[in-house]
Amino acid sequence: MNLESEIRNGYTISAEMKKVWAVEMGLLKKLLEVCEKHNLKVWAEGGTLLGTVREKGYIPWDDDIDMAMLRDDYDKLQAIAKDEFKAPYFFQSGYTDLFPNGFSKLRMDGTAAIIPYEINQNFHQGIFIDIFCYDAVPDDKIVFEEQKRLAEEKIKLLKIYCDPYWSFTDFIHNWRVMKAKWTVGRKGFKKCFEEYEHLFRQYKISDNKNISFIAFYYELERYLRDKRWYDETIYLPFEDIQMPVPKDYDKILTLQYGEYMKPVKAPTMHGGFEALDTEHSYFDILPAIREKHKNDNWNQRKRHLLKLLRIKQ
């Protein structure tokens, strides 16, 4: 990949972002290599699928790579990850890290990709690509709503456990923190995560019409797909490789983006990074960032408390 800055569709891509893309491309190539070795199906997803079809590469203002798999192959990938992804690669999931999410990431050691809302998390925060999992959506709507409710309840518990904070005014939140510390602390994080993922394995894709990212319980409709759209795989150019995409990519992109061939600049799923560095580890960068945010948060709470005192007076 050319690491010099360039202009695509009127948008300037910096040399620094090109370096990030190069790291992500290395991660992608490793993932594709492992999937091919074990005969696992994986496809470009979201903005990466859109970029493949429209740009033959990254969307100029994009900063990550999204891939997707069906549940059976996704579970097989998780099972072989420890043996296949050695340093400097790190396969991140709820089984390998304190990572409270229903998807996985493949990360690169010695780098940093710190998302603002993950600053206080104690998991690997190197540059990454996302690996999402499609699960069966039960045809029975009542069953589906209950599955969604339980998934939301369990993952929120894990998220609070991994990033607890106490509120001066929100006592309901404080009660949730105590509940999370007791429940997850008693069972163990991995056991609780296993119970969470088990919710998705109860229903087989072969027995139902639709699939979705059940882990994204808050926007399931956005990712609702007909499973038949993933029956066949084709390959299209993406930067300097051939990217696997579902043959029915037009139906997927039309559903998600509408007139997808017309470029529209939009924020990424992560909404920007606190730090994005190809040469320094998150280990070295995080302490200073956490200290700054700690001071900012304390000042904000102090102003809020003083405001309350003035109101009472």
HUDAWO-V100138 format. One record per helix or strand of 3 or more residues. SS is the DSSP state (@ for helix, = for strand). FROM is the first residue (numbers start at 1). TO is the last residue. If there is no record, write none. Layout:
ss/from/to
SS/FROM/TO
SS/FROM/TO
//
This chain:
ss/from/to
=/6/8
=/11/13
@/15/37
@/46/55
=/66/70
@/71/84
=/89/92
=/104/108
=/112/114
@/116/118
=/128/137
@/141/162
@/171/187
@/189/201
@/205/207
=/210/212
@/217/223
@/227/230
=/233/238
=/241/246
@/249/257
=/275/277
@/282/312
//
